[in-house]
C-alpha cells in the first residue's frame, strides 16, 4: 500500500542524519519490544508479511511521530487485537481480563537468541522456470494496491535491467493478506538513477532493487 513507510525517493523530509556510534538499542524497553514481537510471531496467528502490513497500516500522523520500536509495539497490538488474543481494554489497562488462549508455540526469554539466529527462511523449491533472464530489460508495473506490497513506490512504471536471479521465494503480497505463500521468482533489477529521479540525478548512478516476478513485464 502507499503509506508513510514508503519514503524512498520522497522529498520534504530532510536528509538522513546518521547517529555516530549508534547503539543497537537506545533503551532496555526497545530490546523487549523486539523480543516480544519475535516471540509473538511463533504463536501461529500471523506471518512476517502480515506483521509488516500491520505497521504500514498505522495512521501517517502516528507513524511519522513515533520511534522505530514504538511503531513495532503499535503493530503488535493491532495483530493481537485482530487475532483475538487481547482486547482493547486489556491493552489500555495492562491487565488480563480472561484466560489465556492456547497458541501454537510459546518462546521463552532464554530461547530468543536462538530464535533470532534461526530466522524464518522463505526460499522454496521452484515449480516453474524463471520468466526473465540476467541482462534482460524489464519494466515494473505501475500498481497502487490497498494491500501489502514490496514494490517501492519510486520504482513503479520504471525500466531497468535484470542483474541476477535471487531465487524462488514466498510472495509477500499474497502472504500478508491470507492468500497463501504463492512462491514467485525474485530478481535483482538495476535502475539508472536518472530513470528514477530525473535529469538532476547523479550521472551514471544506479539503484538496485529486488523485485518479485509479478511486479515485472518485458520492456
N, C-alpha and C positions, 0 to 999 in steps of 0.2 A: 504494500500500500504506500501511498505518498504521505509520509508523516514526518515529524520533526527529526526523527532518527536519521533520515536520508539526506545528509548535509553535504555530500560530496559535490564539489563544483559550485556550491551556492555562495552568494556574496552577502555582505552586510553583517557578517558575524565576527569580523575582525580576524587577525592572524592567530594561528595556533601558538600558544605560549607554553613551550615545554618546561616542566618543573625540573630544575637541576637536582640530580641525585634523588629523584622521586622514590619514595619507599613503595613497596608492594601494596601495603595498606597504610592509610593515614591514621587509622584508629582501630581499636580492638573490635568495635561493632562491625566494621567492614569485613573483617575476617569471618565473623559469624554470619554475616549476610551471604557471603559466598558459600560457606559450608551448608547453611540452611537451604539455599536454592538448589545446590547439587544434591543434597540428601533427599529433598522432596521429589527430585526427578526420578528417584528409584521407586516411588510409590506406585508408579504404573498408570497414573491418571492423565498424563500428558507426555509429549516428547520434546526434544530440544527445539524443534521448529515452532511448535505451539508456544513454547516458553518465550522465544524471541518475539513472536507476534503479540504476546500479552504485554510486553514492554513497548512495542511500537504503537499500540492502541491507546496509550496514555494520552490525555489531553495535552496539546502543544504547550500551553502556559505552564503546566506542571512539569512536563518533560524538560523544558529548557531552563527551568529554575532550580532543578534538583541535581544532586551529585550522582555519580555513576551508580553507587550501591543503594542510594535512596530509590533510584529507578528500578533496580533489581528487586528490592523488597516490595515495592508497589506492584510490580509484575507478578511476584509470587502470591501476593494477597489475591490478586484477580484470578489466578489459576486455581487457588484453593477454593475460592468462592464459587467459581464455575463448576468445579468438581464436587461441590457439596461437602468438602472436608471441614469447612468452618462456616460460621455465619458472620454477618457484618457486625453484629453486636459483640461477638466473641473477639473479633479483631480490635474493635474500639475499646473493649474492657481489658483485653489481655487475659481473659479467664475462660476456661472451657465451660460450656453450658449443657453438654451432652456427652455420652460415652464416645470414646474414640472409635472411628471407623476402621475396619481392617483394610490394610493396604498390601500390595504385592511384596514389598521388602522394606525393612527399616535398617538404615545405615547408622551405625554408632560413631561417635566422635573419633575414636581411635582407628576407625576404618576409612576415614575421609581421605587421607593422603594416598592410600592405595586406590581408592575410587577415582580420585582426580588423575592419578597416573595412568589408570586403565583407559580412561576416556570413553568415548562411545563411537566406535568405528562405524562409518556409513558407506564404505565400499561394498559393492555387491557383485556377484558373478554375472557377467554380461549375457543378455539374452538376444541382443541384436548387434549388428555391425555399426561402427561409428558413421554418422551421416556427413561428417566433414573431415578433411584431412589437413595436416600442417601445410602452411603456405597458401591455403585457400582463402579468398576474400568472402567475408560474410557481412551481413547487416543485422543489427539487433532489432527486434520488434519494438514498436512504439506502444507499449502497454501501460495501463494505469489501473491495475486490479485493486479492488477494495480489500482483498485478502493479502496474505503474506507473499512476498517475492524477494529473491536475492539479486534481481537485476537492478543496479543502481539507476536512479532517475537520469543522471547526467550522461549515460551512455546509450539511452534508448533512441532508436532510429538512426544510429550511427554506424559507419562502415569501418571494419577492422580486418585483421588478418589472423587466422588460426596459427598460434605459435606451437602448441603441443596439445596432446590429448591427455587429460588428467585422470582418466578412469571412468568407471561406471558407478554412480553414487545415488543414494536416496534423493529424491526430488523434493526440496523443501516446500515448494508452493502447495503441493497436494498433502504432504505430510503434516503441515501446520493446520490444515482445515478439515482433517478427518477423512481425506481421500486416499489414504494409504501411502506406502513408501514410493511406489511408482518410479523405480530407478531409471535414470537417464544418463547419457554420456555427458561428461563435463569437459569443457575446452578452455584453454588459456588463450585469450584473444588480445592482440596488441592493437591499440588505437593511437593514431597520431594525435598529439596534443592539440594541434590546430583544428583537427576534425571535431574535437570535443569542445574546445574553448574559443575557437575563432582565430583570426589572424594575429591577435596580440599575444597568443601563447608562445612559449619558448620554441624557437625553430629546432626541429629535429627531436623534440621531446616525445616520449611515448608513455602511455598508461596501459598497464597490463591488468586485465580483469578476467576472472574465472566466470564463465557463462555456461549454464546448462543448455543442452540442445534445443529444448522448446523455446528458448529465447532467440534463436538464430534462424536466419534464412540465407540462401545463397545470394550474393551480391551480383 
